[in-house]
């Protein structure tokens, strides 16, 4: 989904160093609440910090904390990025 220079992707699509803004959490209530408590809240900036060699889990900076989550959870978090910034280049 693209809108005025912005693109929505799932969090698991970000590579280390890429940043976005959390748009929506599409998780079951219990898991969603836990991640919200850790800072994964709508409108907050998020940055992919590290990925394990096989891509699962990955660690993200959110609200000053480094949080590792599994690909399945990250795939259900929608983030908004600037179009053309997928690889850190515009």
PDB file of N, CA, C and O in Angstrom:
ATOM      1  N   UNK A   1       0.844  -1.162   0.000  1.00  0.00           N
ATOM      2  CA  UNK A   1       0.000   0.000   0.000  1.00  0.00           C
ATOM      3  C   UNK A   1       0.898   1.235   0.000  1.00  0.00           C
ATOM      4  O   UNK A   1       1.741   1.382   0.885  1.00  0.00           O
ATOM      5  N   UNK A   2       0.731   2.118  -0.972  1.00  0.00           N
ATOM      6  CA  UNK A   2       1.534   3.328  -1.044  1.00  0.00           C
ATOM      7  C   UNK A   2       0.639   4.539  -0.966  1.00  0.00           C
ATOM      8  O   UNK A   2      -0.481   4.529  -1.475  1.00  0.00           O
ATOM      9  N   UNK A   3       1.137   5.596  -0.320  1.00  0.00           N
ATOM     10  CA  UNK A   3       0.369   6.803  -0.169  1.00  0.00           C
ATOM     11  C   UNK A   3       1.339   7.960   0.035  1.00  0.00           C
ATOM     12  O   UNK A   3       2.092   7.979   1.008  1.00  0.00           O
ATOM     13  N   UNK A   4       1.321   8.929  -0.887  1.00  0.00           N
ATOM     14  CA  UNK A   4       2.124  10.144  -0.776  1.00  0.00           C
ATOM     15  C   UNK A   4       3.564   9.884  -0.336  1.00  0.00           C
ATOM     16  O   UNK A   4       4.020  10.463   0.650  1.00  0.00           O
ATOM     17  N   UNK A   5       4.283   9.021  -1.056  1.00  0.00           N
ATOM     18  CA  UNK A   5       5.683   8.790  -0.748  1.00  0.00           C
ATOM     19  C   UNK A   5       5.931   7.837   0.397  1.00  0.00           C
ATOM     20  O   UNK A   5       7.074   7.647   0.813  1.00  0.00           O
ATOM     21  N   UNK A   6       4.872   7.232   0.913  1.00  0.00           N
ATOM     22  CA  UNK A   6       5.025   6.283   2.012  1.00  0.00           C
ATOM     23  C   UNK A   6       4.576   4.910   1.556  1.00  0.00           C
ATOM     24  O   UNK A   6       3.738   4.778   0.664  1.00  0.00           O
ATOM     25  N   UNK A   7       5.145   3.890   2.178  1.00  0.00           N
ATOM     26  CA  UNK A   7       4.844   2.517   1.816  1.00  0.00           C
ATOM     27  C   UNK A   7       4.658   1.727   3.110  1.00  0.00           C
ATOM     28  O   UNK A   7       5.391   1.943   4.075  1.00  0.00           O
ATOM     29  N   UNK A   8       3.690   0.821   3.140  1.00  0.00           N
ATOM     30  CA  UNK A   8       3.457  -0.013   4.312  1.00  0.00           C
ATOM     31  C   UNK A   8       3.981  -1.418   4.039  1.00  0.00           C
ATOM     32  O   UNK A   8       3.639  -2.036   3.030  1.00  0.00           O
ATOM     33  N   UNK A   9       4.814  -1.914   4.950  1.00  0.00           N
ATOM     34  CA  UNK A   9       5.365  -3.264   4.863  1.00  0.00           C
ATOM     35  C   UNK A   9       5.286  -3.890   6.250  1.00  0.00           C
ATOM     36  O   UNK A   9       5.052  -3.197   7.240  1.00  0.00           O
ATOM     37  N   UNK A  10       5.480  -5.189   6.314  1.00  0.00           N
ATOM     38  CA  UNK A  10       5.525  -5.826   7.634  1.00  0.00           C
ATOM     39  C   UNK A  10       6.920  -5.623   8.227  1.00  0.00           C
ATOM     40  O   UNK A  10       7.906  -5.504   7.500  1.00  0.00           O
ATOM     41  N   UNK A  11       6.982  -5.585   9.535  1.00  0.00           N
ATOM     42  CA  UNK A  11       8.227  -5.308  10.252  1.00  0.00           C
ATOM     43  C   UNK A  11       9.327  -6.299   9.887  1.00  0.00           C
ATOM     44  O   UNK A  11      10.500  -5.929   9.840  1.00  0.00           O
ATOM     45  N   UNK A  12       8.966  -7.542   9.630  1.00  0.00           N
ATOM     46  CA  UNK A  12       9.984  -8.541   9.295  1.00  0.00           C
ATOM     47  C   UNK A  12      10.676  -8.283   7.962  1.00  0.00           C
ATOM     48  O   UNK A  12      11.682  -8.926   7.662  1.00  0.00           O
ATOM     49  N   UNK A  13      10.163  -7.358   7.159  1.00  0.00           N
ATOM     50  CA  UNK A  13      10.777  -7.010   5.866  1.00  0.00           C
ATOM     51  C   UNK A  13      11.931  -6.023   6.017  1.00  0.00           C
ATOM     52  O   UNK A  13      12.736  -5.868   5.098  1.00  0.00           O
ATOM     53  N   UNK A  14      12.021  -5.345   7.181  1.00  0.00           N
ATOM     54  CA  UNK A  14      13.112  -4.389   7.388  1.00  0.00           C
ATOM     55  C   UNK A  14      14.430  -5.125   7.568  1.00  0.00           C
ATOM     56  O   UNK A  14      14.490  -6.171   8.215  1.00  0.00           O
ATOM     57  N   UNK A  15      15.468  -4.573   6.997  1.00  0.00           N
ATOM     58  CA  UNK A  15      16.827  -5.091   7.147  1.00  0.00           C
ATOM     59  C   UNK A  15      17.539  -4.250   8.196  1.00  0.00           C
ATOM     60  O   UNK A  15      17.102  -3.135   8.483  1.00  0.00           O
ATOM     61  N   UNK A  16      18.631  -4.758   8.781  1.00  0.00           N
ATOM     62  CA  UNK A  16      19.352  -3.981   9.776  1.00  0.00           C
ATOM     63  C   UNK A  16      19.681  -2.570   9.278  1.00  0.00           C
ATOM     64  O   UNK A  16      20.201  -2.391   8.177  1.00  0.00           O
ATOM     65  N   UNK A  17      19.369  -1.587  10.103  1.00  0.00           N
ATOM     66  CA  UNK A  17      19.603  -0.184   9.778  1.00  0.00           C
ATOM     67  C   UNK A  17      18.388   0.515   9.185  1.00  0.00           C
ATOM     68  O   UNK A  17      18.351   1.745   9.156  1.00  0.00           O
ATOM     69  N   UNK A  18      17.394  -0.228   8.712  1.00  0.00           N
ATOM     70  CA  UNK A  18      16.193   0.378   8.143  1.00  0.00           C
ATOM     71  C   UNK A  18      15.223   0.769   9.255  1.00  0.00           C
ATOM     72  O   UNK A  18      15.122   0.095  10.280  1.00  0.00           O
ATOM     73  N   UNK A  19      14.511   1.877   9.027  1.00  0.00           N
ATOM     74  CA  UNK A  19      13.615   2.440  10.039  1.00  0.00           C
ATOM     75  C   UNK A  19      12.221   2.642   9.469  1.00  0.00           C
ATOM     76  O   UNK A  19      12.033   2.759   8.258  1.00  0.00           O
ATOM     77  N   UNK A  20      11.258   2.680  10.366  1.00  0.00           N
ATOM     78  CA  UNK A  20       9.877   2.956   9.980  1.00  0.00           C
ATOM     79  C   UNK A  20       9.090   3.405  11.192  1.00  0.00           C
ATOM     80  O   UNK A  20       9.637   3.591  12.279  1.00  0.00           O
ATOM     81  N   UNK A  21       7.789   3.574  10.983  1.00  0.00           N
ATOM     82  CA  UNK A  21       6.881   3.973  12.057  1.00  0.00           C
ATOM     83  C   UNK A  21       5.805   2.912  12.159  1.00  0.00           C
ATOM     84  O   UNK A  21       5.232   2.509  11.146  1.00  0.00           O
ATOM     85  N   UNK A  22       5.528   2.461  13.355  1.00  0.00           N
ATOM     86  CA  UNK A  22       4.533   1.417  13.551  1.00  0.00           C
ATOM     87  C   UNK A  22       3.160   1.952  13.175  1.00  0.00           C
ATOM     88  O   UNK A  22       2.722   2.993  13.665  1.00  0.00           O
ATOM     89  N   UNK A  23       2.499   1.225  12.305  1.00  0.00           N
ATOM     90  CA  UNK A  23       1.192   1.636  11.824  1.00  0.00           C
ATOM     91  C   UNK A  23       0.079   0.803  12.451  1.00  0.00           C
ATOM     92  O   UNK A  23      -0.970   1.341  12.806  1.00  0.00           O
ATOM     93  N   UNK A  24       0.296  -0.507  12.592  1.00  0.00           N
ATOM     94  CA  UNK A  24      -0.765  -1.377  13.096  1.00  0.00           C
ATOM     95  C   UNK A  24      -0.187  -2.699  13.591  1.00  0.00           C
ATOM     96  O   UNK A  24       0.763  -3.228  13.013  1.00  0.00           O
ATOM     97  N   UNK A  25      -0.772  -3.226  14.668  1.00  0.00           N
ATOM     98  CA  UNK A  25      -0.417  -4.546  15.174  1.00  0.00           C
ATOM     99  C   UNK A  25      -1.575  -5.485  14.882  1.00  0.00           C
ATOM    100  O   UNK A  25      -2.694  -5.256  15.340  1.00  0.00           O
ATOM    101  N   UNK A  26      -1.315  -6.533  14.127  1.00  0.00           N
ATOM    102  CA  UNK A  26      -2.348  -7.491  13.735  1.00  0.00           C
ATOM    103  C   UNK A  26      -2.114  -8.812  14.464  1.00  0.00           C
ATOM    104  O   UNK A  26      -2.058  -9.876  13.849  1.00  0.00           O
ATOM    105  N   UNK A  27      -1.979  -8.722  15.772  1.00  0.00           N
ATOM    106  CA  UNK A  27      -1.653  -9.875  16.605  1.00  0.00           C
ATOM    107  C   UNK A  27      -2.824 -10.230  17.502  1.00  0.00           C
ATOM    108  O   UNK A  27      -3.719  -9.417  17.734  1.00  0.00           O
ATOM    109  N   UNK A  28      -2.804 -11.472  18.010  1.00  0.00           N
ATOM    110  CA  UNK A  28      -3.836 -11.837  18.968  1.00  0.00           C
ATOM    111  C   UNK A  28      -3.673 -10.943  20.197  1.00  0.00           C
ATOM    112  O   UNK A  28      -2.582 -10.441  20.470  1.00  0.00           O
ATOM    113  N   UNK A  29      -4.742 -10.756  20.915  1.00  0.00           N
ATOM    114  CA  UNK A  29      -4.794  -9.755  21.990  1.00  0.00           C
ATOM    115  C   UNK A  29      -3.664  -9.893  23.007  1.00  0.00           C
ATOM    116  O   UNK A  29      -3.014  -8.903  23.344  1.00  0.00           O
ATOM    117  N   UNK A  30      -3.428 -11.088  23.491  1.00  0.00           N
ATOM    118  CA  UNK A  30      -2.413 -11.279  24.541  1.00  0.00           C
ATOM    119  C   UNK A  30      -1.014 -10.898  24.056  1.00  0.00           C
ATOM    120  O   UNK A  30      -0.296 -10.161  24.732  1.00  0.00           O
ATOM    121  N   UNK A  31      -0.633 -11.402  22.886  1.00  0.00           N
ATOM    122  CA  UNK A  31       0.688 -11.094  22.332  1.00  0.00           C
ATOM    123  C   UNK A  31       0.793  -9.613  22.000  1.00  0.00           C
ATOM    124  O   UNK A  31       1.808  -8.978  22.286  1.00  0.00           O
ATOM    125  N   UNK A  32      -0.263  -9.059  21.394  1.00  0.00           N
ATOM    126  CA  UNK A  32      -0.273  -7.640  21.058  1.00  0.00           C
ATOM    127  C   UNK A  32      -0.094  -6.755  22.283  1.00  0.00           C
ATOM    128  O   UNK A  32       0.636  -5.765  22.243  1.00  0.00           O
ATOM    129  N   UNK A  33      -0.757  -7.115  23.359  1.00  0.00           N
ATOM    130  CA  UNK A  33      -0.642  -6.329  24.593  1.00  0.00           C
ATOM    131  C   UNK A  33       0.787  -6.364  25.142  1.00  0.00           C
ATOM    132  O   UNK A  33       1.316  -5.345  25.584  1.00  0.00           O
ATOM    133  N   UNK A  34       1.400  -7.543  25.108  1.00  0.00           N
ATOM    134  CA  UNK A  34       2.781  -7.667  25.613  1.00  0.00           C
ATOM    135  C   UNK A  34       3.733  -6.805  24.787  1.00  0.00           C
ATOM    136  O   UNK A  34       4.581  -6.103  25.338  1.00  0.00           O
ATOM    137  N   UNK A  35       3.585  -6.863  23.460  1.00  0.00           N
ATOM    138  CA  UNK A  35       4.460  -6.064  22.608  1.00  0.00           C
ATOM    139  C   UNK A  35       4.183  -4.571  22.777  1.00  0.00           C
ATOM    140  O   UNK A  35       5.114  -3.767  22.745  1.00  0.00           O
ATOM    141  N   UNK A  36       2.938  -4.195  22.952  1.00  0.00           N
ATOM    142  CA  UNK A  36       2.621  -2.782  23.219  1.00  0.00           C
ATOM    143  C   UNK A  36       3.282  -2.320  24.515  1.00  0.00           C
ATOM    144  O   UNK A  36       3.788  -1.201  24.591  1.00  0.00           O
ATOM    145  N   UNK A  37       3.277  -3.178  25.530  1.00  0.00           N
ATOM    146  CA  UNK A  37       3.934  -2.840  26.799  1.00  0.00           C
ATOM    147  C   UNK A  37       5.436  -2.649  26.631  1.00  0.00           C
ATOM    148  O   UNK A  37       6.059  -1.905  27.388  1.00  0.00           O
ATOM    149  N   UNK A  38       6.021  -3.323  25.633  1.00  0.00           N
ATOM    150  CA  UNK A  38       7.457  -3.195  25.368  1.00  0.00           C
ATOM    151  C   UNK A  38       7.768  -2.015  24.442  1.00  0.00           C
ATOM    152  O   UNK A  38       8.933  -1.751  24.146  1.00  0.00           O
ATOM    153  N   UNK A  39       6.721  -1.300  23.982  1.00  0.00           N
ATOM    154  CA  UNK A  39       6.959  -0.112  23.171  1.00  0.00           C
ATOM    155  C   UNK A  39       6.474  -0.187  21.740  1.00  0.00           C
ATOM    156  O   UNK A  39       6.508   0.819  21.032  1.00  0.00           O
ATOM    157  N   UNK A  40       6.027  -1.340  21.295  1.00  0.00           N
ATOM    158  CA  UNK A  40       5.527  -1.481  19.922  1.00  0.00           C
ATOM    159  C   UNK A  40       4.112  -0.903  19.855  1.00  0.00           C
ATOM    160  O   UNK A  40       3.122  -1.633  19.915  1.00  0.00           O
ATOM    161  N   UNK A  41       4.041   0.418  19.730  1.00  0.00           N
ATOM    162  CA  UNK A  41       2.762   1.119  19.737  1.00  0.00           C
ATOM    163  C   UNK A  41       2.627   1.950  18.472  1.00  0.00           C
ATOM    164  O   UNK A  41       3.613   2.445  17.925  1.00  0.00           O
ATOM    165  N   UNK A  42       1.388   2.093  18.018  1.00  0.00           N
ATOM    166  CA  UNK A  42       1.089   2.846  16.804  1.00  0.00           C
ATOM    167  C   UNK A  42       1.736   4.232  16.843  1.00  0.00           C
ATOM    168  O   UNK A  42       1.629   4.959  17.831  1.00  0.00           O
ATOM    169  N   UNK A  43       2.410   4.579  15.742  1.00  0.00           N
ATOM    170  CA  UNK A  43       3.040   5.890  15.615  1.00  0.00           C
ATOM    171  C   UNK A  43       4.466   5.966  16.130  1.00  0.00           C
ATOM    172  O   UNK A  43       5.151   6.961  15.894  1.00  0.00           O
ATOM    173  N   UNK A  44       4.926   4.943  16.823  1.00  0.00           N
ATOM    174  CA  UNK A  44       6.292   4.951  17.371  1.00  0.00           C
ATOM    175  C   UNK A  44       7.306   4.577  16.298  1.00  0.00           C
ATOM    176  O   UNK A  44       7.036   3.725  15.451  1.00  0.00           O
ATOM    177  N   UNK A  45       8.475   5.216  16.335  1.00  0.00           N
ATOM    178  CA  UNK A  45       9.527   4.811  15.397  1.00  0.00           C
ATOM    179  C   UNK A  45      10.125   3.465  15.811  1.00  0.00           C
ATOM    180  O   UNK A  45      10.192   3.145  16.998  1.00  0.00           O
ATOM    181  N   UNK A  46      10.553   2.694  14.834  1.00  0.00           N
ATOM    182  CA  UNK A  46      11.166   1.397  15.079  1.00  0.00           C
ATOM    183  C   UNK A  46      12.300   1.221  14.072  1.00  0.00           C
ATOM    184  O   UNK A  46      12.194   1.651  12.923  1.00  0.00           O
ATOM    185  N   UNK A  47      13.380   0.587  14.513  1.00  0.00           N
ATOM    186  CA  UNK A  47      14.531   0.345  13.634  1.00  0.00           C
ATOM    187  C   UNK A  47      14.987  -1.090  13.787  1.00  0.00           C
ATOM    188  O   UNK A  47      15.115  -1.591  14.904  1.00  0.00           O
ATOM    189  N   UNK A  48      15.232  -1.749  12.675  1.00  0.00           N
ATOM    190  CA  UNK A  48      15.789  -3.097  12.724  1.00  0.00           C
ATOM    191  C   UNK A  48      17.264  -2.961  13.104  1.00  0.00           C
ATOM    192  O   UNK A  48      18.029  -2.278  12.423  1.00  0.00           O
ATOM    193  N   UNK A  49      17.652  -3.614  14.192  1.00  0.00           N
ATOM    194  CA  UNK A  49      19.031  -3.526  14.666  1.00  0.00           C
ATOM    195  C   UNK A  49      19.855  -4.723  14.205  1.00  0.00           C
ATOM    196  O   UNK A  49      20.961  -4.556  13.692  1.00  0.00           O
ATOM    197  N   UNK A  50      19.326  -5.920  14.384  1.00  0.00           N
ATOM    198  CA  UNK A  50      20.056  -7.140  14.053  1.00  0.00           C
ATOM    199  C   UNK A  50      19.086  -8.207  13.576  1.00  0.00           C
ATOM    200  O   UNK A  50      17.905  -8.198  13.923  1.00  0.00           O
ATOM    201  N   UNK A  51      19.611  -9.133  12.771  1.00  0.00           N
ATOM    202  CA  UNK A  51      18.881 -10.340  12.410  1.00  0.00           C
ATOM    203  C   UNK A  51      19.810 -11.507  12.658  1.00  0.00           C
ATOM    204  O   UNK A  51      21.010 -11.422  12.398  1.00  0.00           O
ATOM    205  N   UNK A  52      19.254 -12.596  13.160  1.00  0.00           N
ATOM    206  CA  UNK A  52      20.091 -13.781  13.319  1.00  0.00           C
ATOM    207  C   UNK A  52      20.484 -14.270  11.922  1.00  0.00           C
ATOM    208  O   UNK A  52      19.862 -13.864  10.940  1.00  0.00           O
ATOM    209  N   UNK A  53      21.485 -15.117  11.812  1.00  0.00           N
ATOM    210  CA  UNK A  53      21.924 -15.582  10.493  1.00  0.00           C
ATOM    211  C   UNK A  53      20.807 -16.182   9.643  1.00  0.00           C
ATOM    212  O   UNK A  53      20.868 -16.120   8.415  1.00  0.00           O
ATOM    213  N   UNK A  54      19.794 -16.759  10.276  1.00  0.00           N
ATOM    214  CA  UNK A  54      18.678 -17.347   9.533  1.00  0.00           C
ATOM    215  C   UNK A  54      17.452 -16.429   9.547  1.00  0.00           C
ATOM    216  O   UNK A  54      16.381 -16.814   9.079  1.00  0.00           O
ATOM    217  N   UNK A  55      17.610 -15.220  10.082  1.00  0.00           N
ATOM    218  CA  UNK A  55      16.543 -14.225  10.056  1.00  0.00           C
ATOM    219  C   UNK A  55      15.528 -14.336  11.175  1.00  0.00           C
ATOM    220  O   UNK A  55      14.582 -13.550  11.217  1.00  0.00           O
ATOM    221  N   UNK A  56      15.691 -15.288  12.088  1.00  0.00           N
ATOM    222  CA  UNK A  56      14.714 -15.461  13.156  1.00  0.00           C
ATOM    223  C   UNK A  56      15.414 -15.855  14.433  1.00  0.00           C
ATOM    224  O   UNK A  56      16.048 -16.910  14.452  1.00  0.00           O
ATOM    225  N   UNK A  57      15.345 -15.088  15.499  1.00  0.00           N
ATOM    226  CA  UNK A  57      14.604 -13.827  15.613  1.00  0.00           C
ATOM    227  C   UNK A  57      15.408 -12.651  15.081  1.00  0.00           C
ATOM    228  O   UNK A  57      16.545 -12.796  14.631  1.00  0.00           O
ATOM    229  N   UNK A  58      14.782 -11.483  15.146  1.00  0.00           N
ATOM    230  CA  UNK A  58      15.453 -10.220  14.809  1.00  0.00           C
ATOM    231  C   UNK A  58      15.268  -9.284  15.993  1.00  0.00           C
ATOM    232  O   UNK A  58      14.328  -9.432  16.773  1.00  0.00           O
ATOM    233  N   UNK A  59      16.170  -8.321  16.121  1.00  0.00           N
ATOM    234  CA  UNK A  59      16.101  -7.360  17.224  1.00  0.00           C
ATOM    235  C   UNK A  59      15.797  -5.975  16.659  1.00  0.00           C
ATOM    236  O   UNK A  59      16.312  -5.588  15.610  1.00  0.00           O
ATOM    237  N   UNK A  60      14.966  -5.251  17.365  1.00  0.00           N
ATOM    238  CA  UNK A  60      14.515  -3.929  16.931  1.00  0.00           C
ATOM    239  C   UNK A  60      14.693  -2.929  18.057  1.00  0.00           C
ATOM    240  O   UNK A  60      14.476  -3.248  19.226  1.00  0.00           O
ATOM    241  N   UNK A  61      15.095  -1.700  17.692  1.00  0.00           N
ATOM    242  CA  UNK A  61      15.116  -0.598  18.648  1.00  0.00           C
ATOM    243  C   UNK A  61      13.733   0.036  18.648  1.00  0.00           C
ATOM    244  O   UNK A  61      13.220   0.424  17.598  1.00  0.00           O
ATOM    245  N   UNK A  62      13.138   0.140  19.820  1.00  0.00           N
ATOM    246  CA  UNK A  62      11.854   0.805  19.968  1.00  0.00           C
ATOM    247  C   UNK A  62      11.824   1.461  21.345  1.00  0.00           C
ATOM    248  O   UNK A  62      12.054   0.801  22.358  1.00  0.00           O
ATOM    249  N   UNK A  63      11.544   2.745  21.378  1.00  0.00           N
ATOM    250  CA  UNK A  63      11.483   3.527  22.618  1.00  0.00           C
ATOM    251  C   UNK A  63      12.748   3.357  23.472  1.00  0.00           C
ATOM    252  O   UNK A  63      12.658   3.230  24.693  1.00  0.00           O
ATOM    253  N   UNK A  64      13.910   3.355  22.839  1.00  0.00           N
ATOM    254  CA  UNK A  64      15.171   3.288  23.569  1.00  0.00           C
ATOM    255  C   UNK A  64      15.561   1.903  24.042  1.00  0.00           C
ATOM    256  O   UNK A  64      16.593   1.744  24.695  1.00  0.00           O
ATOM    257  N   UNK A  65      14.754   0.888  23.726  1.00  0.00           N
ATOM    258  CA  UNK A  65      15.065  -0.480  24.151  1.00  0.00           C
ATOM    259  C   UNK A  65      15.359  -1.336  22.924  1.00  0.00           C
ATOM    260  O   UNK A  65      14.882  -1.054  21.824  1.00  0.00           O
ATOM    261  N   UNK A  66      16.138  -2.369  23.127  1.00  0.00           N
ATOM    262  CA  UNK A  66      16.429  -3.346  22.080  1.00  0.00           C
ATOM    263  C   UNK A  66      15.612  -4.588  22.407  1.00  0.00           C
ATOM    264  O   UNK A  66      15.820  -5.221  23.442  1.00  0.00           O
ATOM    265  N   UNK A  67      14.678  -4.937  21.517  1.00  0.00           N
ATOM    266  CA  UNK A  67      13.752  -6.040  21.753  1.00  0.00           C
ATOM    267  C   UNK A  67      13.861  -7.043  20.614  1.00  0.00           C
ATOM    268  O   UNK A  67      13.775  -6.673  19.443  1.00  0.00           O
ATOM    269  N   UNK A  68      14.051  -8.316  20.959  1.00  0.00           N
ATOM    270  CA  UNK A  68      14.109  -9.378  19.947  1.00  0.00           C
ATOM    271  C   UNK A  68      12.752 -10.060  19.880  1.00  0.00           C
ATOM    272  O   UNK A  68      12.181 -10.438  20.904  1.00  0.00           O
ATOM    273  N   UNK A  69      12.240 -10.215  18.657  1.00  0.00           N
ATOM    274  CA  UNK A  69      10.973 -10.931  18.472  1.00  0.00           C
ATOM    275  C   UNK A  69      11.105 -11.864  17.273  1.00  0.00           C
ATOM    276  O   UNK A  69      11.961 -11.672  16.409  1.00  0.00           O
ATOM    277  N   UNK A  70      10.256 -12.860  17.239  1.00  0.00           N
ATOM    278  CA  UNK A  70      10.270 -13.846  16.175  1.00  0.00           C
ATOM    279  C   UNK A  70       9.659 -13.307  14.890  1.00  0.00           C
ATOM    280  O   UNK A  70       8.854 -12.376  14.911  1.00  0.00           O
ATOM    281  N   UNK A  71      10.050 -13.899  13.788  1.00  0.00           N
ATOM    282  CA  UNK A  71       9.589 -13.479  12.459  1.00  0.00           C
ATOM    283  C   UNK A  71       8.061 -13.527  12.357  1.00  0.00           C
ATOM    284  O   UNK A  71       7.460 -12.640  11.750  1.00  0.00           O
ATOM    285  N   UNK A  72       7.430 -14.542  12.938  1.00  0.00           N
ATOM    286  CA  UNK A  72       5.976 -14.650  12.878  1.00  0.00           C
ATOM    287  C   UNK A  72       5.274 -13.461  13.508  1.00  0.00           C
ATOM    288  O   UNK A  72       4.264 -12.989  12.985  1.00  0.00           O
ATOM    289  N   UNK A  73       5.794 -12.975  14.622  1.00  0.00           N
ATOM    290  CA  UNK A  73       5.215 -11.794  15.275  1.00  0.00           C
ATOM    291  C   UNK A  73       5.536 -10.537  14.476  1.00  0.00           C
ATOM    292  O   UNK A  73       4.665  -9.693  14.263  1.00  0.00           O
ATOM    293  N   UNK A  74       6.780 -10.412  14.035  1.00  0.00           N
ATOM    294  CA  UNK A  74       7.186  -9.231  13.264  1.00  0.00           C
ATOM    295  C   UNK A  74       6.410  -9.139  11.951  1.00  0.00           C
ATOM    296  O   UNK A  74       6.151  -8.041  11.459  1.00  0.00           O
ATOM    297  N   UNK A  75       6.042 -10.275  11.389  1.00  0.00           N
ATOM    298  CA  UNK A  75       5.287 -10.293  10.146  1.00  0.00           C
ATOM    299  C   UNK A  75       3.866  -9.785  10.304  1.00  0.00           C
ATOM    300  O   UNK A  75       3.196  -9.495   9.312  1.00  0.00           O
ATOM    301  N   UNK A  76       3.403  -9.673  11.535  1.00  0.00           N
ATOM    302  CA  UNK A  76       2.043  -9.202  11.800  1.00  0.00           C
ATOM    303  C   UNK A  76       2.022  -7.779  12.349  1.00  0.00           C
ATOM    304  O   UNK A  76       0.995  -7.305  12.834  1.00  0.00           O
ATOM    305  N   UNK A  77       3.169  -7.103  12.267  1.00  0.00           N
ATOM    306  CA  UNK A  77       3.255  -5.691  12.661  1.00  0.00           C
ATOM    307  C   UNK A  77       3.495  -4.890  11.384  1.00  0.00           C
ATOM    308  O   UNK A  77       4.489  -5.106  10.690  1.00  0.00           O
ATOM    309  N   UNK A  78       2.605  -3.983  11.080  1.00  0.00           N
ATOM    310  CA  UNK A  78       2.712  -3.163   9.879  1.00  0.00           C
ATOM    311  C   UNK A  78       3.465  -1.873  10.210  1.00  0.00           C
ATOM    312  O   UNK A  78       3.163  -1.199  11.195  1.00  0.00           O
ATOM    313  N   UNK A  79       4.447  -1.542   9.372  1.00  0.00           N
ATOM    314  CA  UNK A  79       5.212  -0.314   9.558  1.00  0.00           C
ATOM    315  C   UNK A  79       5.150   0.512   8.279  1.00  0.00           C
ATOM    316  O   UNK A  79       5.026  -0.022   7.177  1.00  0.00           O
ATOM    317  N   UNK A  80       5.237   1.799   8.451  1.00  0.00           N
ATOM    318  CA  UNK A  80       5.225   2.724   7.327  1.00  0.00           C
ATOM    319  C   UNK A  80       6.639   3.229   7.108  1.00  0.00           C
ATOM    320  O   UNK A  80       7.304   3.676   8.042  1.00  0.00           O
ATOM    321  N   UNK A  81       7.090   3.154   5.870  1.00  0.00           N
ATOM    322  CA  UNK A  81       8.428   3.635   5.527  1.00  0.00           C
ATOM    323  C   UNK A  81       8.302   4.600   4.364  1.00  0.00           C
ATOM    324  O   UNK A  81       7.292   4.605   3.661  1.00  0.00           O
ATOM    325  N   UNK A  82       9.310   5.404   4.165  1.00  0.00           N
ATOM    326  CA  UNK A  82       9.358   6.282   2.998  1.00  0.00           C
ATOM    327  C   UNK A  82       9.600   5.422   1.773  1.00  0.00           C
ATOM    328  O   UNK A  82      10.484   4.565   1.791  1.00  0.00           O
ATOM    329  N   UNK A  83       8.838   5.629   0.708  1.00  0.00           N
ATOM    330  CA  UNK A  83       9.061   4.886  -0.535  1.00  0.00           C
ATOM    331  C   UNK A  83      10.476   5.130  -1.022  1.00  0.00           C
ATOM    332  O   UNK A  83      10.949   6.267  -1.032  1.00  0.00           O
ATOM    333  N   UNK A  84      11.151   4.066  -1.424  1.00  0.00           N
ATOM    334  CA  UNK A  84      12.524   4.182  -1.886  1.00  0.00           C
ATOM    335  C   UNK A  84      13.542   4.027  -0.775  1.00  0.00           C
ATOM    336  O   UNK A  84      14.744   3.996  -1.040  1.00  0.00           O
ATOM    337  N   UNK A  85      13.080   3.928   0.477  1.00  0.00           N
ATOM    338  CA  UNK A  85      14.008   3.810   1.614  1.00  0.00           C
ATOM    339  C   UNK A  85      14.181   2.365   2.048  1.00  0.00           C
ATOM    340  O   UNK A  85      14.805   2.116   3.079  1.00  0.00           O
ATOM    341  N   UNK A  86      13.651   1.400   1.296  1.00  0.00           N
ATOM    342  CA  UNK A  86      13.718   0.003   1.699  1.00  0.00           C
ATOM    343  C   UNK A  86      15.135  -0.476   1.944  1.00  0.00           C
ATOM    344  O   UNK A  86      15.360  -1.318   2.814  1.00  0.00           O
ATOM    345  N   UNK A  87      16.082   0.038   1.202  1.00  0.00           N
ATOM    346  CA  UNK A  87      17.473  -0.363   1.378  1.00  0.00           C
ATOM    347  C   UNK A  87      18.324   0.771   1.939  1.00  0.00           C
ATOM    348  O   UNK A  87      19.543   0.787   1.770  1.00  0.00           O
ATOM    349  N   UNK A  88      17.673   1.712   2.605  1.00  0.00           N
ATOM    350  CA  UNK A  88      18.382   2.809   3.225  1.00  0.00           C
ATOM    351  C   UNK A  88      18.818   3.875   2.240  1.00  0.00           C
ATOM    352  O   UNK A  88      19.624   4.737   2.592  1.00  0.00           O
ATOM    353  N   UNK A  89      18.303   3.844   0.997  1.00  0.00           N
ATOM    354  CA  UNK A  89      18.672   4.798  -0.032  1.00  0.00           C
ATOM    355  C   UNK A  89      17.405   5.444  -0.580  1.00  0.00           C
ATOM    356  O   UNK A  89      16.386   4.776  -0.753  1.00  0.00           O
ATOM    357  N   UNK A  90      17.471   6.715  -0.846  1.00  0.00           N
ATOM    358  CA  UNK A  90      16.317   7.382  -1.445  1.00  0.00           C
ATOM    359  C   UNK A  90      16.698   8.001  -2.748  1.00  0.00           C
ATOM    360  O   UNK A  90      15.860   8.612  -3.410  1.00  0.00           O
TER     361      UNK A  90
END
